[in-house]
Structure formats: C-alpha cells, structure tokens
C-alpha cells in the first residue's frame, strides 16, 4: 500500500496497491480493464483500477492504482490505525465494473456481483515516531505513589504518506525505562499540538504542551535511581516504549484519528543534569534562636537549574 500524494483537482489521495490474488480453482480467465470499489467495515474508502485483471491458476500478482476518498472518518481512522500499528486490516473489494465499452454483458454481470475480502498487512517500515526531544518536564512528587507531570515535547515524525497533512493533536501511553527497567508510566492525554512540516512529504516535527499527565511509578528502585542520576549526574538518559496517537488534518479526510502507533524505544535525554546543584548561593541567613545544642537558622538560597526538568515536592 503506497499513498504517494494528493490526487489532482482535490479529488482525494492517490493510492498504489500491489496485491496477490489466490485462485484455488482450475479456471483461469482474463477480464481486461476493471474498476473495483474498496471499503472497510461497509464504509467506502475509495476506487481502484487495473488495466488487465487476469486470474491465472494459483497466485496472480496484480498492480492497482486509484483514489482514496473515505466516506466515514471513524472507520477510516480504524483502518489507518490498524495499518500504522503493524496489524492486518481486512478490507473488501467490489462490486466491480468494466473500464471499457466493449465489455460483454455477462462480464458486466460477473463484475457487478464480485466481492472479496482484501487482507492489508500492517506497516513494517521505519518507525513513524523517530525522535523525542523533551523541551520541558515538570514533575510534582507528593508521595511515593502520587506523581503528576506536565511536559513540552517535540516529536520528529516520518509518516509513509506522500499527501499533504498537518498534525493537530497528539497523545501517548509510554513507559520510561532507566537502566533497562521500566520505572515510570506516563499516560499523556490527547493534547493540542503545532505542526512544522519538514523538507520531504510525510516528515515534520510536532510540538505539544501536555498537562494533567497521569504518572504511575512502576518500579520504585528504578525510579529513585533515575531521579538520583538526574539530580547528581551531569546528564541522564531514559528510554520511552509504548504507543502514540495523532489527529491528522486533511482537506478531504477532515480530522482523522490514528492510534496505536508504536514507540519503539526513543531516547529521552536530560542533558545537562543538575550535577549535584553546583553554584547554589546563600542569599541570606537569619539566626532565629538557639541553645547549647545548636542554632536555629533560616536560609534563603538561589539554586540555578540548567535542566529541562523542574520539580517540586513537600517531602523534604
């Protein structure tokens, strides 16, 4: 399945399909030029054409071209979600029609009754979500299990689409791993995004500021180690695994939600780290009282934070 670009005059999305038809019978037939309808869950996806439909014995390889113009955005979103998630999507073809005037009536009747399932294998190309840049991470630690977050993320995307689109919203459900162990799960709600298209079709960077991220500690030891590395080290590196979803905007498709896009282990680099808080300045020191055991003092300090991570906690 290849979607190389937009059809002329805004008629839809160009489609190129290489298919294999299995013929278990002893009958082979040449039908000539044929038009076929493509649908998913009984909703029209588009129309395809082949110059010569020849059904030979066994497996027949067929090249089809056409235009996709889905009638239903929800079923189209399910179709593309299955495809982009690497799963098999079962569409259907038919009814068909002749593409030439000399077609005999018996062939017209045959094609009109023709309907078949079409199994579309899931996308197996390079990762769609290619790079994750954490521009800002806000972490609130209320207890061992009560963690909340907000974040500004820039995600580099390379989709296998040649048609023009923009990404309007983004969501994700990811586990952050440190030292080979999943430490924190982040459920990032569907959030408004900005789209910066890249130099090639299907490429670009989507930036999203997400609030209300539901954070769940999966492994307290790994989570503590990751925080220790962020606070005391010059840098820290986490790895994100999970799935993401995007809402793409197209002039004909409208707002198409594609979910279940694999996140195959993207590096989340915290660089620089806090590096044991160098440069902390005591701006004032007040002696409030004391006794033979020591003094009670109040400090006001200024702590520089060069990181993209900022956090607060009442635990100290």
Secondary structure by P-SEA (a helix, b strand, c coil): ccccccccccccbbbbbbbbbbbcccbbbbbcbbbbbbbccccccbbbbbccccccccbbbbbbbbbbbbccaaaaaaaaaaaaacbbbbbbbccbbbccccccaaaaaaaaabbbbbbbbccccccccccccccbbbbbbcccccccccbbbbbbbbcccccbbbbccccbbbbbbccccccbbbbcccccbbbbbcccccbbbbbbbbcccccccccaaaaaaaaaaaacccbbbbbbbbbbbbbbbcccccbbbbccccccccccccccccccccccccccccccccccccccbbbbbbbbbccccccccccc
